[in-house]
Amino acid sequence: MHESILAFRGFKYLKLSALMVAVTAIVYAVHQPTVGPPNGGTALGYALGTLGLGLIIWLAWFGVRKRRYGLGKMLLEDWLSAHVYLGLGLIVVATLHTGFQFGWNVHTLAYVLMILVIASGAFGVFAYLRYPRLMTENRRGATQRELLTQIAELDVKAREISAGLGDDIHGEVMRAQEKLALGGPARRQLSGRDPNCPATAALKRVGDLSLGLPVTDAEKGRALIALLARKVELVERVRRDLGFKAMMDVWLFVHVPLTFGLLASLTAHVVSVFFYW
């Protein structure tokens, strides 16, 4: 049976992360700095900073590890589950490292970027847990390619039928097929819909025009409307599918650049601490 990465190995990495958080919180609670309030410059601050730095480097390495199949003793599922829970635990470690001392400087910038990286990663986990199921339900056993093939087949039949129903109806069918676009700008893909869908407009327009057909063509008119209605339904399913896929991908366009920004600001943070303080 498929096991969620959140519950992988009986929540092993949640427990490890919780233990890490508990230990660091207890040590922080009992620690008494010799001078001033708790901060990153105390012995504990340096220890927590070193732990946080190690976690960040290890978490960032996941992007490399997931592309190197079969290497190492840890399964990719282990890495991913640990990536999620240790990433969340890092919030506590890094916050205690700061001693809740923040300001307008590179140190706080590194902290803010870390929070943004973790938040975008959390959305990524949410997306990969939610959208694959919705995609499966939306496709109803078909692949996206099969849905597109069905739309193409409906277009052929619609052209054949509409050719005998007058220039107005045939023109509507042809224009709708020529103007239909699936995909497009990121905002449209993420929405999963198109308010100006040519297929939907053609269905309505052909329905109105069919009211004026002679009795001898009424059956063909109803058949054409049924085809167009089926096409609209398939087009909407493809757009939803593209929307779900876009939601699964879009977080990476935030998560990856922020990770590089975090590593850069973290480098500046470490250099400034050891060479300018």
N, C-alpha and C positions, 0 to 999 in steps of 0.2 A: 504494500500500500504506500501511496505517496505520503511523505512526512513533511510538514511545513518546516521551513528553515527556522522559524521562530520556536518550534517545539523540538528541534533536532536533538537527537540523543537525550531525550527526556529533559529538555531545557538546561543542558549542561552549561552552555555559555551564559545563559541568564544567571545561573547560580554563581559562576565564576565572577561575572561582572558585579553581582550583588555583594559578593564577598570582598572584592576589591574596594567597592564604594564604602562598605561598612568599616573595613579596616582603616581606610584613609580618613573617614569621618571621625572615628574614635580617636585616632592619633591627633588629628587636628583639634579635637575638643579638649584633650588633656595637655596639649603643647602650650608652653608658656614662653614666649620670646623674651630674651634678656633685655631687649631694647625696643620700645614702640609696639604697635599692634602687629598682628600676624600679617605677613606680606611675602612676596616672592623672593625677598632677599635674605630670609632666615634660613637656618639649616633645613627645617621642614619644607620651606618654600622651594629650596633648591632640589630637595628629594622629590617632591611632588612634580616640580617642573621637569625633572629628568624622566620620571614615570610618564608624564603627559607627552613629552617629546617622543619617547619610545613608542607610545601607543599611536601617535599621529603618523610616524614613519611606517609603522607596521600596517596601519589601516590604509595608508596611501599605497602601499605595496600590493594590496589586493587587486588593484587595477592591472598590475603586471601579472600577478599569479593566475588570475582567471583566464588569461590568454595562453598559459603554458600548461597544457593538459598533461597529466600523468607524472608531474614532477612533485617530489616531496611526499611525506607520509600522511599529511593532512588531506582529507578529501576536500573538494571545492565547497561542498555543503558545510563542512566544518569551518572553513575560512569565512564563508558568507554569514553563517550564524554568529560566529565570534565577531565578525565585522560589525554586525548590527548591535549586539549587546555591549561590546567593549566601546563602541562609538558612543553609545548613550552614557555609559559609565564615565567616559572621558569628560563629560560636562561637569560632573562633580569633582573629579580630580583637578581639572584646570581651574575651576572656580575656587577651590580651596587653595590652590597654588597662588592665586592672586591675593588671597586674604581679603577678598571683597574690596580691593583697592583699585579703582578705575580712574582713568583720566584721558585727556586728548593726546594720546601718544601711540607709538608703534606697538606697545605691549597690549593696549586695549584693542587696537586694530586686529592683532592676531587672534585675540579672544573672540571678537565679534565675527571674524571670518570663520573661525572654528565652529561657532554656533550655527552660522548659515550653512556651512558644509554639512553638519549633522542634521539640520532641519531638512535640507534638500535630500539627503540620503534617506531620512525617515519617510519622506513623500515617495521616494523610489520604492521602498519596501511596500508601502501601501499600494502603489500602482501595480507592482508585480504580484501582489496577493489578490487584488480585486479584479483587474482588467482582463487577465486571461480567462477567467470564468465567464465574464460578461461577453467576451469575444466568442467563446464556445457556444453560449446560449444564443447569441445573435446570428451566428453562422448556421446553426441547426444542422450540423453534420456535414456542411459543405465547406470547401476552402474558398478563399477570396477569389482565386482564379476561376473556380467553378461558378461562383456568383456572376462574375464578369462574363463568362461564356454564356450563361443563361440570358443575361441582358442582351448580348449580341444576337442570340437566336430569336429573342422576342422582337428585336429591331427588324430582322429580316422578314418575319411574319407580318409585322405591322406595315412595312412598306408594301408588301404584296397585297394586303387587304385594302389599304388606303388608296392604292393606285386606281381602284375601281369605284371610289366614293367621291370623286370630284376634286378639283384643283385646291379648294380651300382646305379640306381635310388632309389631303395628301401633303400639301405645303406645310401644315402644322406639324405633321409627323416628321417630315424631313428636317425642318428647322430645329425641332427638339432634339433629334439625333445628332445634328451637327454642332449644336451649342452645348450639349451635355458635357460637363467636365467633372471628373472625380479627382479628389486630391486638392491641389491648388495651394494658396497661401496657408501658412501655419495656423493662423487664427481660424480659418474656415475648417481646417482639418480637426483642430482641437474641439470645435463646437459640435462636430459630427452632423452638421446639417447645412442646407443652403436655402435661405428664405426665397431666393429667386430661381429655384430649380426649374429648368426648362421642361423636364419630364412631367412635373406636377402641373405646370402651366398648360402643357399640351393636353393633358388628360382633361382638364376643365374646359379648355377651348373646344376640343373634339366632342366632348359631351354636349356642349351647347349647339355645335353645328349639326350633330347627329339628329337633333330634334326636327330638323327640316328635311331629313332624307325621305325619299319615297318609300312606300311600304315594301317594295321589292328589295330594297337595300337595308332595311331595318335590322335584319339578322346580322349582316356584315358589320353594321355600325356597332351593335352590341358586342360582337366578337372583338372588334378593334378596341373598344373601351375596356373590355376585360384584359386584353393584352397590355394596354397602357397602364392599367391599375396594377397589374402584376409587375410591370417594369418599375413603376414608382416604388412599390414595396421593396424590390430588390436593390434599387438605387439607394434607398434609405438605409438598408442593412449594410451595404458597402460603405456608405459614409459613416455610419456608426462604427464599423470595423476599423476604418482609417482613423477615426477619432480615438478609439481605445488604444490603437497602436501608437498614435501621437502622444497620448498621455503617458504611455510607458517609456517613451523616448525623450520627451521634452525635458524632464528633470536632469538628464545627463548634460544638457547644454548649460545648465546652471551649476550642477555638482562638480563637474570636472574643472572648469575655469576657476571656480572658487577654491578648489583643492590646491591648484597651482598658486593661486594668490595667497592661500594660507601658508604654504611651504615657503614662499618668498618672504612674507611678513614674519614668519617664525624664525627664519634665518636672520633677519634684521634684529629681531627681538633678542636672540641669543648673542649675536655679535655685540649689540649695544650693552648688554648686561656684563659680558666678560671683558670688554675692552674700553668701555666708556664710563662704567660705574665705579 
